[in-house]
Amino acid sequence: MRLPARGHLGDDAGTVLERAVDHVTDCERVLMIDVYRVVFMDPAGLLHLLDLHRRAECLGLRVLVVGWQPQPQELMARSARIPGPGPAPANTMRGRASVAPSANEYNVITIAGPSPPPRT
C-alpha cells in the first residue's frame, strides 16, 4: 500500500495516520509512506509518523518511508539521530497537508491542518 503525504505534517495528522493502517488488507506486505511533498514536519508530526511505523510493523508490514525533503530529514536526523541518505531536492510546495492514495488505490484520507508559519 502506498500512502503519499504532502504539505505540513504536524499534530493534526495523528488521527489520519492512525486510520491509515485500518485500510491495509491481509494480502499487503509493504506500507510505503511517500513524504516527498511534505515540506515541513514538526516534532508532533514526526512522533505520529514513528507511531504509524511501529503499528504497521506490529501488523507484519515492512515499512518504507521515501522521498525525504530537507526540513523533515533534518528533524529526523536531530530527533532520532537518523541522518538519512543525503540532501533531498528542494521543493517549494506550500499548503494544507493531505494524505491521498493514488488513483489506483481505494482510500482518500485528508489531514486538515495549518500551513507552516511564513518565514520572516
Buried (B, 14 or more C-beta within 10 A) or exposed (E): BBBBBBBBBBBBBBEBBEEBBEBBEEEBEEBBBBBBBBBBBBEBBBBBBBEBBEBBEEEEBEBEBEBBBBBBBBBBEEEEEEEBEEEBEEBEEEEBBBBBBEEEEEEEBEBEBEBBEEEE
